[in-house]
Amino acid sequence: MARSLTDEAIDRIREFVSSGRFPAGSKLPPEHELATELGISRSPTREAVKALALARVLEVRRGDGTYVTSLAPSLLLEGLGSAVALMQGGSVLELTEVRRLLEPAATGLAATRITDAQLRAVGELLDAMHEAIEDVERLTVLDAAFHRAVVSAAGNETLTALLDGISSRTLRARVWRGTVERGATHVTLSQHKAIYDALADRDPAVATAAALLHVDTSERWLRAHLDDLRGLDGGLSPAS
């Protein structure tokens, strides 16, 4: 299949960005100059800029010009969550497998890198979870913050962005609601406590194992309830 001129323009601009011709934060030449440099007419050049702006590679500032973004992983991977929200059935289970591969490893890495301040923040979130034991909405928010704080402590922005992207607030709330209804909140909170304790001990092996147990518990719940949840809330996404 023949490639369009817009596709060619997108590839050329990406090459300019990756090569440092247009580094992060830099301003691109005006459209007519950019088209001349690309050797492509203005119309496909304009469409290429629009596409790269949607991909968060470029930012069009009205009245000012077009700039390369910070190219931060959290920005470039921002659209991952939207794609995940459309996935259903087997695709969701595949994503939980991805989470099972990534999050325990990230937690183990965090145990070797977490600062005292970061550990205090994780501990405060854990305390708040215990205080919100019957409030599903509050638990959902705190749970997301807890896991993000842990993964962020690993110091790998790309890993943090990936795990943020494959998380879903909708199903996270359903897992917590089910946990509260079956009186198993103490079990889930004890798993969070085990993660915190391993981080406090700076023990990567135990931290990895504790996170793996927690993710496995969520995955088992998802598999058991997949038929009941299928198609609800616009599709399924991984649990907390």
MDAnalysis code that builds the backbone (N, CA, C; Angstrom):
import MDAnalysis as mda
import numpy as np

u = mda.Universe.empty(720, n_residues=240, atom_resindex=np.repeat(np.arange(240), 3), trajectory=True)
u.add_TopologyAttr("name", ["N", "CA", "C"] * 240)
u.add_TopologyAttr("resid", np.arange(1, 241))
u.add_TopologyAttr("resname", ["MET", "ALA", "ARG", "SER", "LEU", "THR", "ASP", "GLU", "ALA", "ILE", "ASP", "ARG", "ILE", "ARG", "GLU", "PHE", "VAL", "SER", "SER", "GLY", "ARG", "PHE", "PRO", "ALA", "GLY", "SER", "LYS", "LEU", "PRO", "PRO", "GLU", "HIS", "GLU", "LEU", "ALA", "THR", "GLU", "LEU", "GLY", "ILE", "SER", "ARG", "SER", "PRO", "THR", "ARG", "GLU", "ALA", "VAL", "LYS", "ALA", "LEU", "ALA", "LEU", "ALA", "ARG", "VAL", "LEU", "GLU", "VAL", "ARG", "ARG", "GLY", "ASP", "GLY", "THR", "TYR", "VAL", "THR", "SER", "LEU", "ALA", "PRO", "SER", "LEU", "LEU", "LEU", "GLU", "GLY", "LEU", "GLY", "SER", "ALA", "VAL", "ALA", "LEU", "MET", "GLN", "GLY", "GLY", "SER", "VAL", "LEU", "GLU", "LEU", "THR", "GLU", "VAL", "ARG", "ARG", "LEU", "LEU", "GLU", "PRO", "ALA", "ALA", "THR", "GLY", "LEU", "ALA", "ALA", "THR", "ARG", "ILE", "THR", "ASP", "ALA", "GLN", "LEU", "ARG", "ALA", "VAL", "GLY", "GLU", "LEU", "LEU", "ASP", "ALA", "MET", "HIS", "GLU", "ALA", "ILE", "GLU", "ASP", "VAL", "GLU", "ARG", "LEU", "THR", "VAL", "LEU", "ASP", "ALA", "ALA", "PHE", "HIS", "ARG", "ALA", "VAL", "VAL", "SER", "ALA", "ALA", "GLY", "ASN", "GLU", "THR", "LEU", "THR", "ALA", "LEU", "LEU", "ASP", "GLY", "ILE", "SER", "SER", "ARG", "THR", "LEU", "ARG", "ALA", "ARG", "VAL", "TRP", "ARG", "GLY", "THR", "VAL", "GLU", "ARG", "GLY", "ALA", "THR", "HIS", "VAL", "THR", "LEU", "SER", "GLN", "HIS", "LYS", "ALA", "ILE", "TYR", "ASP", "ALA", "LEU", "ALA", "ASP", "ARG", "ASP", "PRO", "ALA", "VAL", "ALA", "THR", "ALA", "ALA", "ALA", "LEU", "LEU", "HIS", "VAL", "ASP", "THR", "SER", "GLU", "ARG", "TRP", "LEU", "ARG", "ALA", "HIS", "LEU", "ASP", "ASP", "LEU", "ARG", "GLY", "LEU", "ASP", "GLY", "GLY", "LEU", "SER", "PRO", "ALA", "SER"])
u.atoms.positions = np.array([
    [0.837, -1.197, 0.000],
    [0.000, 0.000, 0.000],
    [0.875, 1.251, 0.000],
    [0.591, 2.193, -0.910],
    [1.404, 3.392, -1.044],
    [1.247, 4.289, 0.183],
    [2.361, 4.842, 0.599],
    [2.327, 5.758, 1.737],
    [1.913, 7.142, 1.254],
    [1.137, 7.839, 2.082],
    [0.691, 9.182, 1.724],
    [1.792, 10.190, 2.027],
    [1.643, 11.372, 1.441],
    [2.602, 12.438, 1.712],
    [2.536, 12.866, 3.177],
    [1.337, 12.776, 3.764],
    [1.209, 13.106, 5.186],
    [2.030, 12.149, 6.033],
    [1.969, 10.842, 5.715],
    [2.771, 9.853, 6.443],
    [4.254, 10.162, 6.317],
    [4.666, 10.537, 5.115],
    [6.075, 10.868, 4.898],
    [6.472, 12.093, 5.724],
    [5.576, 13.078, 5.771],
    [5.862, 14.289, 6.553],
    [5.964, 13.965, 8.039],
    [5.070, 13.104, 8.526],
    [5.119, 12.688, 9.932],
    [6.451, 12.032, 10.250],
    [6.880, 11.113, 9.380],
    [8.148, 10.411, 9.606],
    [9.330, 11.381, 9.588],
    [9.313, 12.333, 8.663],
    [10.424, 13.278, 8.561],
    [10.498, 14.166, 9.797],
    [9.345, 14.650, 10.243],
    [9.349, 15.516, 11.436],
    [9.814, 14.715, 12.648],
    [9.359, 13.459, 12.772],
    [9.817, 12.612, 13.872],
    [11.331, 12.435, 13.818],
    [11.864, 12.243, 12.609],
    [13.319, 12.100, 12.464],
    [14.029, 13.369, 12.920],
    [13.463, 14.531, 12.562],
    [14.061, 15.792, 12.976],
    [14.065, 15.914, 14.501],
    [12.978, 15.474, 15.138],
    [12.881, 15.543, 16.595],
    [13.872, 14.578, 17.245],
    [13.881, 13.329, 16.788],
    [14.752, 12.322, 17.408],
    [16.233, 12.602, 17.172],
    [16.553, 13.268, 16.062],
    [17.956, 13.564, 15.751],
    [18.472, 14.792, 16.479],
    [17.552, 15.575, 17.047],
    [17.959, 16.793, 17.731],
    [17.855, 18.034, 16.861],
    [17.432, 17.848, 15.624],
    [17.218, 19.019, 14.760],
    [16.159, 19.922, 15.383],
    [15.109, 19.328, 15.909],
    [14.092, 20.047, 16.680],
    [14.040, 19.418, 18.072],
    [14.862, 19.861, 19.004],
    [14.875, 19.261, 20.344],
    [13.638, 19.617, 21.158],
    [13.452, 18.928, 22.273],
    [12.310, 19.192, 23.151],
    [12.262, 20.666, 23.526],
    [11.069, 21.262, 23.405],
    [10.881, 22.652, 23.775],
    [11.174, 23.652, 22.675],
    [11.727, 23.176, 21.549],
    [12.096, 24.102, 20.474],
    [10.891, 24.465, 19.611],
    [11.029, 25.591, 18.930],
    [9.963, 26.075, 18.055],
    [10.249, 25.666, 16.621],
    [9.237, 25.110, 15.951],
    [9.401, 24.717, 14.561],
    [9.347, 25.947, 13.654],
    [9.934, 25.848, 12.479],
    [9.835, 26.958, 11.527],
    [8.380, 27.165, 11.111],
    [8.051, 28.337, 10.569],
    [6.694, 28.556, 10.053],
    [6.341, 27.478, 9.034],
    [5.058, 27.267, 8.832],
    [4.584, 26.159, 7.993],
    [5.234, 26.130, 6.613],
    [5.310, 27.282, 5.944],
    [5.858, 27.285, 4.585],
    [7.335, 26.921, 4.591],
    [8.074, 27.351, 5.616],
    [9.487, 27.010, 5.705],
    [9.663, 25.530, 6.029],
    [8.819, 25.023, 6.925],
    [8.898, 23.607, 7.292],
    [8.587, 22.737, 6.077],
    [7.562, 23.119, 5.316],
    [7.201, 22.351, 4.122],
    [8.355, 22.340, 3.131],
    [9.013, 23.471, 2.974],
    [10.155, 23.547, 2.058],
    [11.286, 22.647, 2.534],
    [11.558, 22.680, 3.837],
    [12.625, 21.843, 4.396],
    [12.319, 20.363, 4.253],
    [11.036, 20.022, 4.376],
    [10.635, 18.621, 4.229],
    [10.588, 18.194, 2.768],
    [10.471, 19.178, 1.879],
    [10.323, 18.863, 0.468],
    [8.941, 18.333, 0.154],
    [7.967, 18.761, 0.948],
    [6.585, 18.292, 0.818],
    [5.682, 19.521, 0.839],
    [4.574, 19.469, 0.141],
    [3.679, 20.621, 0.056],
    [3.091, 20.974, 1.429],
    [2.489, 22.163, 1.520],
    [2.024, 22.672, 2.802],
    [0.847, 21.880, 3.367],
    [-0.059, 21.398, 2.510],
    [-1.251, 20.700, 3.008],
    [-0.884, 19.437, 3.794],
    [-0.079, 18.489, 3.243],
    [0.290, 17.316, 4.038],
    [1.169, 17.670, 5.230],
    [1.951, 18.746, 5.103],
    [2.767, 19.186, 6.237],
    [1.870, 19.626, 7.385],
    [0.814, 20.377, 7.036],
    [-0.142, 20.844, 8.038],
    [-0.834, 19.657, 8.720],
    [-1.231, 18.654, 7.942],
    [-1.892, 17.473, 8.494],
    [-0.937, 16.687, 9.393],
    [0.321, 16.647, 9.000],
    [1.325, 15.945, 9.813],
    [1.493, 16.614, 11.165],
    [1.514, 17.927, 11.162],
    [1.636, 18.675, 12.419],
    [0.428, 18.406, 13.314],
    [-0.754, 18.381, 12.729],
    [-1.955, 18.088, 13.507],
    [-1.875, 16.697, 14.141],
    [-1.436, 15.705, 13.348],
    [-1.336, 14.330, 13.856],
    [-0.324, 14.235, 14.986],
    [0.802, 14.904, 14.843],
    [1.838, 14.846, 15.880],
    [1.434, 15.649, 17.120],
    [0.561, 16.630, 16.919],
    [0.033, 17.359, 18.079],
    [-0.903, 16.451, 18.871],
    [-1.703, 15.658, 18.184],
    [-2.590, 14.707, 18.866],
    [-1.777, 13.660, 19.613],
    [-0.607, 13.320, 19.068],
    [0.263, 12.327, 19.702],
    [1.128, 12.938, 20.796],
    [0.940, 14.236, 21.071],
    [1.656, 14.974, 22.120],
    [3.151, 15.121, 21.824],
    [3.511, 14.999, 20.556],
    [4.896, 15.249, 20.158],
    [5.086, 16.745, 19.908],
    [4.052, 17.365, 19.324],
    [4.078, 18.796, 19.054],
    [2.951, 19.491, 19.807],
    [3.127, 20.777, 20.030],
    [2.088, 21.607, 20.647],
    [1.897, 22.852, 19.790],
    [0.687, 23.033, 19.307],
    [0.381, 24.205, 18.489],
    [-0.162, 25.286, 19.395],
    [0.550, 26.396, 19.470],
    [0.142, 27.530, 20.306],
    [-0.393, 28.627, 19.398],
    [-1.681, 28.827, 19.468],
    [-2.322, 29.789, 18.587],
    [-1.709, 31.175, 18.743],
    [-1.321, 31.748, 17.620],
    [-0.741, 33.082, 17.624],
    [0.732, 33.111, 17.953],
    [1.306, 31.956, 18.255],
    [2.714, 31.900, 18.645],
    [3.519, 30.964, 17.752],
    [2.964, 29.813, 17.433],
    [3.693, 28.863, 16.595],
    [3.563, 27.441, 17.105],
    [4.369, 26.568, 16.531],
    [4.341, 25.152, 16.890],
    [5.644, 24.771, 17.576],
    [5.510, 24.089, 18.715],
    [6.671, 23.717, 19.515],
    [6.727, 22.213, 19.719],
    [7.941, 21.706, 19.898],
    [8.113, 20.321, 20.337],
    [7.800, 20.290, 21.827],
    [7.047, 19.309, 22.273],
    [6.706, 19.212, 23.692],
    [7.926, 18.791, 24.512],
    [7.702, 18.562, 25.784],
    [8.799, 18.097, 26.653],
    [9.231, 16.684, 26.303],
    [8.361, 15.964, 25.557],
    [8.606, 14.563, 25.186],
    [8.721, 13.648, 26.402],
    [8.155, 14.091, 27.524],
    [8.170, 13.266, 28.737],
    [7.331, 12.009, 28.509],
    [7.766, 10.868, 29.044],
    [7.004, 9.619, 28.866],
    [5.552, 9.749, 29.306],
    [5.312, 10.471, 30.410],
    [3.944, 10.617, 30.896],
    [3.074, 11.340, 29.875],
    [3.673, 12.224, 29.093],
    [2.939, 12.964, 28.068],
    [2.722, 12.114, 26.820],
    [3.789, 11.464, 26.362],
    [3.706, 10.675, 25.140],
    [2.825, 9.443, 25.304],
    [2.752, 8.924, 26.526],
    [1.942, 7.725, 26.779],
    [0.562, 8.067, 27.326],
    [0.214, 9.339, 27.262],
    [-1.046, 9.809, 27.838],
    [-2.262, 9.124, 27.221],
    [-2.167, 8.797, 25.940],
    [-3.302, 8.191, 25.249],
    [-3.500, 6.717, 25.546],
    [-2.559, 6.106, 26.250],
    [-2.657, 4.672, 26.520],
    [-3.907, 4.338, 27.325],
    [-4.227, 5.167, 28.305],
    [-5.400, 4.907, 29.136],
    [-6.686, 4.876, 28.336],
    [-6.791, 5.773, 27.353],
    [-7.990, 5.803, 26.518],
    [-8.112, 4.538, 25.689],
    [-6.990, 4.042, 25.189],
    [-7.011, 2.811, 24.407],
    [-7.390, 1.623, 25.284],
    [-6.853, 1.598, 26.495],
    [-7.151, 0.510, 27.424],
    [-8.638, 0.463, 27.761],
    [-9.243, 1.640, 27.881],
    [-10.657, 1.707, 28.249],
    [-11.556, 1.047, 27.214],
    [-11.073, 0.891, 25.992],
    [-11.870, 0.281, 24.928],
    [-11.687, -1.228, 24.856],
    [-10.728, -1.758, 25.586],
    [-10.439, -3.186, 25.517],
    [-11.424, -4.000, 26.341],
    [-11.698, -5.214, 25.885],
    [-12.645, -6.077, 26.569],
    [-12.125, -7.500, 26.606],
    [-12.779, -8.305, 27.453],
    [-12.544, -9.751, 27.469],
    [-11.091, -10.157, 27.577],
    [-10.658, -10.967, 26.582],
    [-9.310, -11.511, 26.613],
    [-8.234, -10.462, 26.605],
    [-8.489, -9.332, 25.939],
    [-7.492, -8.263, 25.911],
    [-7.243, -7.708, 27.300],
    [-8.300, -7.645, 28.110],
    [-8.161, -7.160, 29.476],
    [-7.297, -8.111, 30.285],
    [-7.532, -9.394, 30.119],
    [-6.737, -10.380, 30.848],
    [-5.275, -10.322, 30.415],
    [-5.028, -10.043, 29.143],
    [-3.643, -9.885, 28.687],
    [-2.985, -8.694, 29.379],
    [-3.760, -7.623, 29.556],
    [-3.215, -6.450, 30.225],
    [-2.906, -6.734, 31.693],
    [-3.734, -7.566, 32.335],
    [-3.431, -7.912, 33.728],
    [-2.134, -8.723, 33.806],
    [-1.860, -9.499, 32.759],
    [-0.597, -10.228, 32.725],
    [0.578, -9.266, 32.589],
    [0.371, -8.220, 31.788],
    [1.414, -7.200, 31.651],
    [1.665, -6.530, 32.995],
    [0.582, -6.222, 33.695],
    [0.729, -5.607, 35.008],
    [1.449, -6.545, 35.973],
    [1.130, -7.841, 35.890],
    [1.770, -8.813, 36.782],
    [3.272, -8.900, 36.504],
    [3.662, -8.661, 35.262],
    [5.075, -8.673, 34.911],
    [5.789, -7.394, 35.368],
    [5.098, -6.263, 35.253],
    [5.756, -4.979, 35.490],
    [5.715, -4.489, 36.938],
    [4.529, -4.562, 37.570],
    [4.388, -3.908, 38.872],
    [5.229, -4.554, 39.982],
    [5.287, -5.892, 40.097],
    [6.162, -6.460, 41.128],
    [7.626, -6.066, 40.923],
    [8.068, -6.056, 39.666],
    [9.451, -5.657, 39.393],
    [9.674, -4.195, 39.764],
    [8.698, -3.348, 39.452],
    [8.811, -1.930, 39.798],
    [8.844, -1.748, 41.312],
    [8.049, -2.543, 42.023],
    [8.005, -2.441, 43.484],
    [9.327, -2.894, 44.089],
    [9.902, -3.954, 43.530],
    [11.216, -4.401, 43.996],
    [12.277, -3.346, 43.768],
    [12.216, -2.695, 42.622],
    [13.175, -1.630, 42.327],
    [12.972, -0.455, 43.274],
    [11.712, -0.168, 43.572],
    [11.416, 0.931, 44.497],
    [12.031, 0.682, 45.868],
    [12.077, -0.571, 46.285],
    [12.638, -0.892, 47.603],
    [14.114, -0.517, 47.696],
    [14.792, -0.470, 46.562],
    [16.223, -0.114, 46.560],
    [16.453, 1.377, 46.371],
    [15.398, 2.108, 46.001],
    [15.571, 3.519, 45.662],
    [14.715, 4.486, 46.470],
    [13.719, 3.992, 47.175],
    [12.765, 4.874, 47.839],
    [13.453, 5.734, 48.892],
    [13.098, 7.007, 48.916],
    [13.655, 7.923, 49.907],
    [12.798, 7.892, 51.166],
    [13.323, 8.458, 52.230],
    [12.555, 8.518, 53.479],
    [11.261, 9.311, 53.282],
    [11.341, 10.391, 52.518],
    [10.156, 11.213, 52.276],
    [9.113, 10.441, 51.472],
    [9.568, 9.704, 50.471],
    [8.643, 8.900, 49.668],
    [8.010, 7.798, 50.506],
    [8.804, 7.198, 51.385],
    [8.274, 6.146, 52.246],
    [7.217, 6.701, 53.193],
    [7.457, 7.895, 53.713],
    [6.462, 8.523, 54.594],
    [5.160, 8.765, 53.836],
    [5.275, 9.183, 52.588],
    [4.083, 9.443, 51.777],
    [3.283, 8.168, 51.557],
    [3.987, 7.062, 51.295],
    [3.320, 5.773, 51.112],
    [2.642, 5.356, 52.417],
    [3.323, 5.558, 53.532],
    [2.762, 5.209, 54.830],
    [1.520, 6.024, 55.161],
    [1.544, 7.304, 54.814],
    [0.383, 8.163, 55.065],
    [-0.818, 7.709, 54.234],
    [-0.573, 7.282, 53.000],
    [-1.656, 6.781, 52.155],
    [-2.218, 5.475, 52.724],
    [-1.355, 4.638, 53.250],
    [-1.803, 3.386, 53.862],
    [-2.670, 3.680, 55.086],
    [-2.240, 4.623, 55.917],
    [-3.043, 5.001, 57.088],
    [-4.404, 5.528, 56.666],
    [-4.414, 6.349, 55.617],
    [-5.678, 6.914, 55.133],
    [-6.595, 5.817, 54.603],
    [-6.030, 4.772, 54.008],
    [-6.837, 3.656, 53.515],
    [-7.515, 2.937, 54.674],
    [-6.799, 2.759, 55.754],
    [-7.378, 2.114, 56.934],
    [-8.523, 2.960, 57.502],
    [-8.370, 4.275, 57.461],
    [-9.413, 5.161, 57.983],
    [-10.649, 5.169, 57.086],
    [-10.453, 4.866, 55.799],
    [-11.571, 4.898, 54.839],
    [-12.113, 3.505, 54.553],
    [-12.031, 2.629, 55.522],
    [-12.273, 1.207, 55.310],
    [-13.642, 0.870, 54.715],
    [-14.650, 1.704, 54.951],
    [-15.985, 1.421, 54.418],
    [-16.376, 2.345, 53.263],
    [-15.495, 3.240, 52.877],
    [-15.802, 4.220, 51.838],
    [-15.144, 3.782, 50.527],
    [-15.917, 3.128, 49.665],
    [-15.365, 2.549, 48.439],
    [-14.739, 3.614, 47.539],
    [-15.426, 4.738, 47.370],
    [-14.903, 5.778, 46.488],
    [-13.574, 6.322, 46.999],
    [-13.510, 6.535, 48.307],
    [-12.273, 7.041, 48.908],
    [-11.162, 5.993, 48.812],
    [-11.503, 4.744, 49.066],
    [-10.514, 3.669, 48.951],
    [-9.965, 3.575, 47.536],
    [-10.842, 3.767, 46.559],
    [-10.419, 3.693, 45.162],
    [-9.364, 4.752, 44.852],
    [-9.622, 5.975, 45.301],
    [-8.691, 7.074, 45.067],
    [-7.373, 6.836, 45.794],
    [-7.464, 6.420, 47.044],
    [-6.262, 6.197, 47.848],
    [-5.451, 5.015, 47.326],
    [-6.140, 3.978, 46.874],
    [-5.457, 2.812, 46.337],
    [-4.629, 3.193, 45.114],
    [-5.233, 3.973, 44.212],
    [-4.514, 4.417, 43.020],
    [-3.294, 5.253, 43.411],
    [-3.474, 6.138, 44.389],
    [-2.372, 6.987, 44.840],
    [-1.267, 6.160, 45.498],
    [-1.670, 5.148, 46.270],
    [-0.698, 4.276, 46.938],
    [0.203, 3.594, 45.909],
    [-0.423, 2.950, 44.923],
    [0.361, 2.208, 43.936],
    [1.205, 3.130, 43.064],
    [0.676, 4.309, 42.767],
    [1.464, 5.233, 41.959],
    [2.661, 5.747, 42.750],
    [2.471, 5.989, 44.035],
    [3.569, 6.459, 44.879],
    [4.669, 5.407, 44.975],
    [4.254, 4.140, 45.077],
    [5.233, 3.052, 45.145],
    [6.016, 2.957, 43.849],
    [5.299, 2.909, 42.728],
    [5.966, 2.759, 41.434],
    [6.829, 3.985, 41.128],
    [6.348, 5.164, 41.478],
    [7.126, 6.386, 41.237],
    [8.453, 6.349, 41.979],
    [8.465, 5.694, 43.130],
    [9.692, 5.607, 43.929],
    [10.772, 4.796, 43.224],
    [10.400, 4.045, 42.205],
    [11.394, 3.291, 41.436],
    [12.243, 4.227, 40.585],
    [11.738, 5.451, 40.377],
    [12.525, 6.439, 39.645],
    [12.569, 6.229, 38.153],
    [11.566, 5.532, 37.603],
    [11.522, 5.274, 36.164],
    [10.211, 5.841, 35.629],
    [10.295, 7.008, 35.010],
    [9.092, 7.711, 34.571],
    [8.316, 6.928, 33.512],
    [9.044, 6.237, 32.641],
    [8.376, 5.456, 31.600],
    [7.578, 4.314, 32.209],
    [8.158, 3.643, 33.172],
    [7.475, 2.546, 33.845],
    [6.237, 3.060, 34.585],
    [6.371, 4.207, 35.231],
    [5.238, 4.802, 35.933],
    [4.113, 5.131, 34.959],
    [4.464, 5.711, 33.811],
    [3.463, 6.081, 32.815],
    [2.769, 4.851, 32.237],
    [3.518, 3.787, 31.998],
    [2.929, 2.557, 31.465],
    [1.922, 1.962, 32.447],
    [2.310, 1.884, 33.720],
    [1.414, 1.304, 34.719],
    [0.210, 2.205, 34.979],
    [0.398, 3.514, 34.888],
    [-0.742, 4.429, 34.980],
    [-1.722, 4.145, 33.842],
    [-1.165, 3.916, 32.668],
    [-1.993, 3.728, 31.490],
    [-2.838, 2.475, 31.515],
    [-2.335, 1.409, 32.149],
    [-3.091, 0.155, 32.152],
    [-3.936, 0.004, 33.407],
    [-4.055, 1.075, 34.185],
    [-4.939, 1.055, 35.351],
    [-6.291, 1.626, 34.967],
    [-7.321, 1.204, 35.663],
    [-8.669, 1.691, 35.387],
    [-9.382, 2.023, 36.682],
    [-9.822, 3.265, 36.788],
    [-10.546, 3.660, 37.987],
    [-11.870, 2.915, 38.102],
    [-12.518, 2.648, 36.951],
    [-13.817, 1.972, 36.961],
    [-13.724, 0.597, 37.599],
    [-12.800, -0.216, 37.112],
    [-12.718, -1.564, 37.664],
    [-12.048, -1.586, 39.024],
    [-11.155, -0.612, 39.260],
    [-10.551, -0.487, 40.597],
    [-11.665, -0.302, 41.628],
    [-12.654, 0.531, 41.317],
    [-13.781, 0.763, 42.230],
    [-14.602, -0.507, 42.395],
    [-14.793, -1.265, 41.307],
    [-15.575, -2.500, 41.391],
    [-14.878, -3.539, 42.270],
    [-13.552, -3.618, 42.151],
    [-12.803, -4.555, 42.991],
    [-12.951, -4.178, 44.461],
    [-12.819, -2.881, 44.765],
    [-12.950, -2.455, 46.156],
    [-14.365, -2.665, 46.672],
    [-15.361, -2.410, 45.810],
    [-16.743, -2.620, 46.230],
    [-16.981, -4.094, 46.566],
    [-16.462, -4.964, 45.703],
    [-16.598, -6.391, 45.954],
    [-15.856, -6.822, 47.203],
    [-14.702, -6.196, 47.434],
    [-13.906, -6.517, 48.625],
    [-14.653, -6.134, 49.900],
    [-15.245, -4.937, 49.885],
    [-15.992, -4.476, 51.049],
    [-17.213, -5.358, 51.293],
    [-17.927, -5.683, 50.211],
    [-19.163, -6.465, 50.349],
    [-18.906, -7.872, 50.890],
    [-17.782, -8.456, 50.541],
    [-17.521, -9.808, 51.043],
    [-16.679, -9.810, 52.316],
    [-16.502, -8.624, 52.901],
    [-15.806, -8.535, 54.178],
    [-14.339, -8.890, 54.119],
    [-13.714, -8.681, 52.959],
    [-12.304, -9.067, 52.789],
    [-11.374, -7.859, 52.750],
    [-11.873, -6.718, 53.196],
    [-11.059, -5.499, 53.139],
    [-9.759, -5.662, 53.914],
    [-9.838, -6.325, 55.073],
    [-8.632, -6.481, 55.897],
    [-7.558, -7.270, 55.171],
    [-7.973, -8.213, 54.313],
    [-6.991, -9.009, 53.559],
    [-6.246, -8.125, 52.571],
    [-7.006, -7.328, 51.811],
    [-6.401, -6.446, 50.822],
    [-5.513, -5.398, 51.484],
    [-5.986, -4.837, 52.601],
    [-5.173, -3.843, 53.293],
    [-3.905, -4.464, 53.882],
    [-4.007, -5.715, 54.309],
    [-2.814, -6.379, 54.837],
    [-1.782, -6.591, 53.732],
    [-2.257, -6.790, 52.497],
    [-1.330, -6.921, 51.371],
    [-0.631, -5.590, 51.094],
    [-1.361, -4.497, 51.208],
    [-0.739, -3.184, 51.060],
    [0.289, -2.948, 52.180],
    [-0.065, -3.386, 53.378],
    [0.864, -3.230, 54.509],
    [2.134, -4.033, 54.276],
    [2.002, -5.218, 53.702],
    [3.176, -6.047, 53.417],
    [4.095, -5.362, 52.414],
    [3.497, -4.695, 51.424],
    [4.294, -3.945, 50.456],
    [5.030, -2.809, 51.155],
    [4.312, -2.084, 51.999],
    [4.933, -0.975, 52.726],
    [6.078, -1.469, 53.617],
    [5.840, -2.547, 54.351],
    [6.866, -3.070, 55.257],
    [8.128, -3.463, 54.493],
    [7.949, -4.085, 53.329],
    [9.104, -4.503, 52.527],
    [9.874, -3.282, 52.024],
    [9.136, -2.229, 51.663],
    [9.806, -0.996, 51.243],
    [10.565, -0.383, 52.412],
    [9.943, -0.390, 53.579],
    [10.589, 0.173, 54.765],
    [11.863, -0.584, 55.115],
    [11.857, -1.900, 54.861],
    [13.036, -2.728, 55.123],
    [14.062, -2.650, 53.998],
    [13.692, -1.945, 52.915],
    [14.557, -1.862, 51.732],
    [14.914, -3.260, 51.224],
    [13.919, -4.141, 51.210],
    [14.115, -5.537, 50.804],
    [13.441, -5.770, 49.445],
    [14.184, -5.738, 48.349],
    [13.574, -5.855, 47.023],
    [12.912, -7.205, 46.755],
    [13.475, -8.285, 47.282],
    [12.897, -9.605, 47.040],
    [11.525, -9.732, 47.692],
    [11.428, -9.297, 48.940],
    [10.154, -9.370, 49.654],
    [9.149, -8.392, 49.045],
    [9.619, -7.217, 48.655],
    [8.734, -6.231, 48.037],
    [8.148, -6.767, 46.731],
    [8.988, -7.411, 45.949],
    [8.526, -8.006, 44.690],
    [7.480, -9.074, 44.958],
    [7.746, -9.933, 45.928],
    [6.817, -11.022, 46.256],
    [5.496, -10.474, 46.786],
    [5.562, -9.438, 47.630],
    [4.339, -8.861, 48.192],
    [3.477, -8.234, 47.100],
    [4.114, -7.536, 46.171],
    [3.367, -6.920, 45.074],
    [2.782, -7.985, 44.154],
    [3.525, -9.051, 43.921],
    [3.029, -10.126, 43.063],
    [1.791, -10.781, 43.672],
    [1.811, -11.009, 44.970],
    [0.654, -11.593, 45.643],
    [-0.557, -10.677, 45.504],
    [-0.341, -9.384, 45.667],
    [-1.446, -8.434, 45.584],
    [-2.037, -8.381, 44.176],
    [-1.165, -8.309, 43.157],
    [-1.651, -8.274, 41.776],
    [-2.362, -9.574, 41.431],
    [-1.830, -10.687, 41.925],
    [-2.464, -11.984, 41.650],
    [-3.869, -12.049, 42.256],
    [-4.032, -11.475, 43.441],
    [-5.359, -11.459, 44.074],
    [-6.351, -10.688, 43.216],
    [-5.935, -9.537, 42.708],
    [-6.810, -8.739, 41.849],
    [-7.117, -9.469, 40.550],
    [-6.109, -10.143, 40.006],
    [-6.315, -10.856, 38.750],
    [-7.276, -12.028, 38.932],
    [-7.178, -12.720, 40.049],
    [-8.102, -13.822, 40.324],
    [-9.533, -13.307, 40.426],
    [-9.698, -12.151, 41.074],
    [-11.037, -11.556, 41.188],
    [-11.582, -11.223, 39.804],
    [-10.721, -10.648, 38.968],
    [-11.148, -10.273, 37.630],
    [-11.588, -11.499, 36.832],
    [-10.801, -12.557, 36.871],
    [-11.143, -13.757, 36.109],
    [-12.464, -14.354, 36.603],
    [-12.686, -14.297, 37.910],
    [-13.908, -14.873, 38.482],
    [-15.142, -14.061, 38.122],
    [-14.965, -12.758, 37.889],
    [-16.111, -11.886, 37.657],
    [-16.164, -11.330, 36.240],
    [-15.331, -11.839, 35.356],
    [-15.256, -11.291, 34.006],
    [-16.597, -11.351, 33.284],
    [-17.299, -12.452, 33.395],
    [-18.584, -12.580, 32.706],
    [-19.601, -11.569, 33.225],
    [-19.580, -11.320, 34.545],
    [-20.527, -10.374, 35.127],
    [-20.221, -8.937, 34.713],
    [-18.930, -8.645, 34.503],
    [-18.518, -7.277, 34.223],
    [-18.432, -6.961, 32.736],
    [-18.458, -7.988, 31.891],
    [-18.233, -7.798, 30.471],
    [-19.200, -6.762, 29.872],
    [-18.636, -5.793, 29.182],
    [-19.445, -4.818, 28.487],
    [-19.964, -3.685, 29.336],
    [-19.735, -3.697, 30.647],
    [-20.238, -2.619, 31.494],
    [-19.283, -1.422, 31.448],
    [-19.831, -0.216, 31.627],
    [-19.044, 1.004, 31.725],
    [-18.141, 1.185, 30.515],
    [-18.615, 0.775, 29.360],
    [-17.854, 1.031, 28.138],
    [-16.684, 0.097, 27.952],
    [-16.682, -1.048, 28.652],
    [-15.595, -1.994, 28.496],
    [-14.878, -2.221, 29.795],
    [-14.013, -3.214, 29.787],
    [-13.279, -3.556, 30.993],
    [-11.841, -3.107, 30.896],
    [-11.280, -2.803, 32.037],
    [-9.878, -2.484, 32.128],
    [-9.330, -3.103, 33.376],
    [-7.993, -3.214, 33.518],
    [-7.403, -3.922, 34.639],
    [-7.793, -3.340, 35.998],
    [-7.812, -4.188, 36.988],
    [-8.152, -3.777, 38.338],
    [-6.932, -3.237, 39.046],
    [-7.173, -2.775, 40.281],
    [-6.057, -2.215, 41.052],
    [-5.192, -3.310, 41.600],
])
